[in-house]
Amino acid sequence: MTNSNLMLHSGAQRVDRNTLRMLPDPIASSARHYPIKHIDLIEGLEQACEDYDLTVVNEEFGITPAGDRIFGTFDIVRDDDPDGGNTILGFRQGNAGKGPSLGVCGGRRTFVCDNMCFSGDLFTNSAIHTTNLQLIPFLEESIEGFLDDRKAMLRIMEKAQEKNLSAGTARALLNMAFQFKVLPGSVRGTVNQAYFDRDLHPESGVYGETLWDLNQAMTYGLNAIPMEKRFQRTIEVGRLVREAVTL
């Protein structure tokens, strides 16, 4: 289960590529300021994905009313995903000389918001818009870093899928998750049902009694809380699963 979260609630509006192509060229605010056209960022990032055998299957963009800031996500796929699922790249930039900096983040969970919240559970890279900035090398560096971290993530996923849990171990891990506020108490019933009575929630992605199934039950339960709170909680679930793999 992936969570690609582009939240626009501070004035930005969703747009498509055609709208971005029609925006005027950004103007440098100083001799050292190096603004980048939004469409150049998007097409450069897509090309970098293709160069590393990543395919963009869905995209979302938002820009501020002045058109100087962009926020967006790419849902991407690669053949070696063990569950056929997606990973996500988030990106943002501001061209007015007042930020935000150029940034790329990635993971199975990302959160990109026009209120400047910006994070991925695997990787985040950023650069300032100065004349020293080289867009293509920056994007290639971002993809390489993302893929390195992604390999580690896939190994954890595989181990979690192979780790069978007794009912007692699963309950102990869930109790730990609630005790240490990884999960809010409001989702306890849903998470327990999704894992122990999975026929009640066939859409949860829980199919067996492995650590990965427990991860799916926990992230499914978090769908009930507001998006702006969900992201950090899902990262904490991922940390719990990584620790449980070694138990």
C-alpha positions as CSV (number, residue, x, y, z in Angstrom):
1,M,0.0,0.0,0.0
2,T,1.5,3.4,-1.0
3,N,0.4,6.8,0.2
4,S,1.0,9.6,-2.4
5,N,-0.2,12.7,-0.6
6,L,-0.4,16.0,-2.4
7,M,-2.3,18.3,-0.1
8,L,-3.3,21.8,-1.4
9,H,-5.1,23.8,1.2
10,S,-3.1,27.0,1.4
11,G,-4.2,28.6,-1.9
12,A,-2.5,26.4,-4.5
13,Q,-4.6,24.9,-7.3
14,R,-4.3,21.6,-9.2
15,V,-3.1,22.0,-12.8
16,D,-1.9,19.8,-15.7
17,R,1.2,20.0,-17.8
18,N,-0.4,22.1,-20.5
19,T,-1.1,24.8,-17.9
20,L,2.6,24.6,-16.8
21,R,3.8,25.0,-20.4
22,M,1.8,28.2,-20.7
23,L,3.4,29.9,-17.7
24,P,5.8,32.8,-18.5
25,D,9.5,32.2,-18.0
26,P,10.5,33.0,-14.4
27,I,12.6,36.1,-13.8
28,A,15.8,36.0,-11.7
29,S,15.6,38.3,-8.6
30,S,19.4,38.8,-8.4
31,A,22.6,38.1,-10.2
32,R,23.0,34.8,-8.4
33,H,19.4,33.7,-8.5
34,Y,18.8,30.8,-11.0
35,P,15.0,30.1,-11.4
36,I,13.9,27.0,-13.2
37,K,10.8,26.7,-15.3
38,H,8.3,24.3,-13.7
39,I,7.8,22.3,-16.9
40,D,11.6,21.9,-17.2
41,L,11.7,20.4,-13.6
42,I,8.9,18.0,-14.4
43,E,10.2,16.8,-17.7
44,G,13.7,16.6,-16.4
45,L,12.6,14.5,-13.5
46,E,10.6,12.2,-15.7
47,Q,13.5,11.8,-18.0
48,A,15.8,10.9,-15.1
49,C,13.2,8.3,-14.0
50,E,13.2,6.8,-17.5
51,D,17.0,6.7,-17.5
52,Y,16.8,4.5,-14.3
53,D,14.0,2.2,-15.6
54,L,11.3,3.9,-13.6
55,T,7.9,4.6,-15.2
56,V,5.6,7.4,-14.2
57,V,2.0,6.0,-14.0
58,N,0.3,8.9,-12.3
59,E,1.1,12.6,-11.7
60,E,-0.3,15.4,-9.7
61,F,0.7,19.1,-9.8
62,G,-0.3,22.2,-7.9
63,I,0.8,25.8,-8.3
64,T,0.3,28.9,-6.2
65,P,-1.9,31.7,-7.7
66,A,1.2,33.7,-8.8
67,G,2.5,30.6,-10.5
68,D,5.9,30.9,-8.8
69,R,5.7,27.8,-6.7
70,I,4.9,24.2,-7.7
71,F,4.2,21.1,-5.6
72,G,3.8,17.7,-7.2
73,T,4.1,13.9,-7.0
74,F,4.9,11.1,-9.4
75,D,3.6,7.6,-8.8
76,I,6.3,5.3,-10.3
77,V,6.7,1.6,-10.9
78,R,9.6,-0.8,-11.5
79,D,9.5,-4.5,-12.4
80,D,11.3,-5.5,-9.2
81,D,8.6,-4.3,-6.8
82,P,8.0,-7.5,-4.8
83,D,4.2,-6.8,-4.5
84,G,3.7,-5.1,-7.8
85,G,3.1,-1.8,-5.9
86,N,4.2,1.7,-6.5
87,T,6.7,4.0,-5.0
88,I,6.4,7.8,-5.1
89,L,8.5,10.8,-5.8
90,G,7.5,14.2,-4.5
91,F,8.9,17.5,-5.7
92,R,8.6,21.2,-5.1
93,Q,10.3,24.5,-5.9
94,G,9.8,28.3,-5.7
95,N,11.0,30.7,-8.4
96,A,10.5,34.0,-6.7
97,G,13.7,34.1,-4.8
98,K,11.9,33.5,-1.5
99,G,11.8,29.7,-1.5
100,P,11.0,27.0,-1.2
101,S,14.2,25.4,-2.4
102,L,14.2,22.9,-5.1
103,G,13.5,19.5,-3.5
104,V,12.9,15.9,-4.4
105,C,11.7,13.3,-1.9
106,G,10.7,9.7,-2.3
107,G,9.4,6.5,-0.7
108,R,6.3,4.3,-0.4
109,R,4.9,7.2,1.6
110,T,5.3,10.9,0.7
111,F,3.7,14.1,1.9
112,V,3.9,17.2,-0.2
113,C,1.8,20.2,0.8
114,D,1.5,23.8,-0.3
115,N,2.0,24.9,3.4
116,M,5.7,23.8,2.9
117,C,5.4,20.4,4.5
118,F,7.6,18.1,2.4
119,S,8.9,14.7,3.2
120,G,9.4,11.1,2.0
121,D,9.9,8.1,4.2
122,L,13.0,7.1,2.2
123,F,14.9,10.0,0.8
124,T,14.9,13.8,0.6
125,N,17.3,16.0,-1.5
126,S,17.3,19.7,-1.9
127,A,19.2,22.5,-3.6
128,I,19.1,26.3,-3.6
129,H,18.3,28.2,-6.8
130,T,21.7,29.7,-7.5
131,T,23.8,29.9,-10.6
132,N,25.8,26.9,-9.3
133,L,22.7,24.7,-9.6
134,Q,22.8,22.2,-12.5
135,L,19.3,20.7,-12.8
136,I,20.0,17.4,-14.6
137,P,22.9,16.3,-12.3
138,F,20.8,17.3,-9.3
139,L,17.9,15.2,-10.5
140,E,20.1,12.2,-11.4
141,E,21.7,12.4,-7.9
142,S,18.2,12.4,-6.4
143,I,17.1,9.3,-8.3
144,E,20.3,7.5,-7.4
145,G,19.9,8.3,-3.7
146,F,16.3,7.3,-3.9
147,L,17.1,4.0,-5.5
148,D,19.8,3.2,-3.0
149,D,17.4,3.7,-0.1
150,R,14.7,1.8,-2.1
151,K,16.8,-1.3,-2.3
152,A,17.1,-1.3,1.5
153,M,13.3,-0.8,1.8
154,L,12.7,-3.8,-0.5
155,R,14.9,-6.0,1.6
156,I,12.9,-5.1,4.7
157,M,9.6,-5.8,2.8
158,E,10.8,-9.2,1.7
159,K,11.9,-10.2,5.2
160,A,8.6,-8.9,6.6
161,Q,6.7,-11.0,4.0
162,E,8.6,-14.1,5.0
163,K,8.3,-13.6,8.8
164,N,5.3,-15.5,10.1
165,L,3.7,-14.3,13.3
166,S,1.9,-16.2,16.0
167,A,-1.3,-14.7,17.3
168,G,0.5,-13.8,20.5
169,T,3.4,-12.1,18.8
170,A,1.0,-10.1,16.6
171,R,-1.0,-8.9,19.6
172,A,2.2,-8.0,21.5
173,L,3.4,-5.9,18.5
174,L,0.1,-4.2,18.3
175,N,0.0,-3.5,22.0
176,M,3.5,-1.9,21.7
177,A,2.2,0.2,18.8
178,F,-0.6,1.6,20.8
179,Q,1.4,1.9,24.0
180,F,4.1,4.0,22.4
181,K,1.6,6.1,20.4
182,V,2.7,4.7,17.0
183,L,-1.0,4.2,16.4
184,P,-3.8,6.3,17.9
185,G,-6.2,4.5,20.1
186,S,-9.1,5.5,17.8
187,V,-8.0,2.9,15.2
188,R,-7.5,-0.1,17.5
189,G,-10.8,-1.8,16.5
190,T,-10.2,-1.4,12.8
191,V,-6.6,-2.6,13.0
192,N,-7.5,-5.7,15.1
193,Q,-10.3,-6.6,12.7
194,A,-8.2,-6.1,9.6
195,Y,-5.6,-8.5,10.9
196,F,-7.4,-11.0,13.0
197,D,-10.8,-11.0,11.1
198,R,-9.5,-10.0,7.7
199,D,-12.7,-11.2,5.9
200,L,-14.4,-8.1,7.4
201,H,-12.0,-5.8,5.6
202,P,-11.0,-7.5,2.3
203,E,-9.7,-4.2,0.9
204,S,-7.1,-3.9,3.6
205,G,-4.4,-5.9,1.8
206,V,-4.1,-8.4,4.6
207,Y,-4.0,-12.0,3.3
208,G,-2.1,-14.0,5.9
209,E,-0.3,-13.9,9.2
210,T,3.0,-12.4,8.5
211,L,4.7,-9.2,9.7
212,W,3.9,-7.6,6.3
213,D,0.2,-8.4,6.8
214,L,0.4,-6.7,10.2
215,N,2.0,-3.7,8.5
216,Q,-0.8,-3.6,6.0
217,A,-3.4,-3.8,8.8
218,M,-1.8,-0.9,10.7
219,T,-1.5,1.4,7.6
220,Y,-5.1,0.5,6.6
221,G,-6.3,1.6,10.1
222,L,-4.5,4.9,9.7
223,N,-6.6,5.8,6.7
224,A,-9.3,6.8,9.2
225,I,-7.2,9.8,10.5
226,P,-6.6,13.1,8.8
227,M,-4.1,13.1,6.0
228,E,-1.8,15.7,7.7
229,K,-1.4,13.4,10.7
230,R,-1.3,10.1,8.8
231,F,2.1,10.6,7.2
232,Q,4.2,10.7,10.3
233,R,2.2,7.8,11.8
234,T,2.9,5.6,8.8
235,I,6.6,6.4,9.0
236,E,6.5,5.3,12.6
237,V,4.7,2.1,11.6
238,G,7.5,1.5,9.1
239,R,10.1,1.9,11.9
240,L,8.3,-0.6,14.1
241,V,8.2,-3.1,11.3
242,R,12.0,-2.7,10.6
243,E,12.7,-3.3,14.3
244,A,10.4,-6.3,14.4
245,V,12.1,-7.9,11.4
246,T,15.2,-8.6,13.5
247,L,13.2,-10.1,16.5
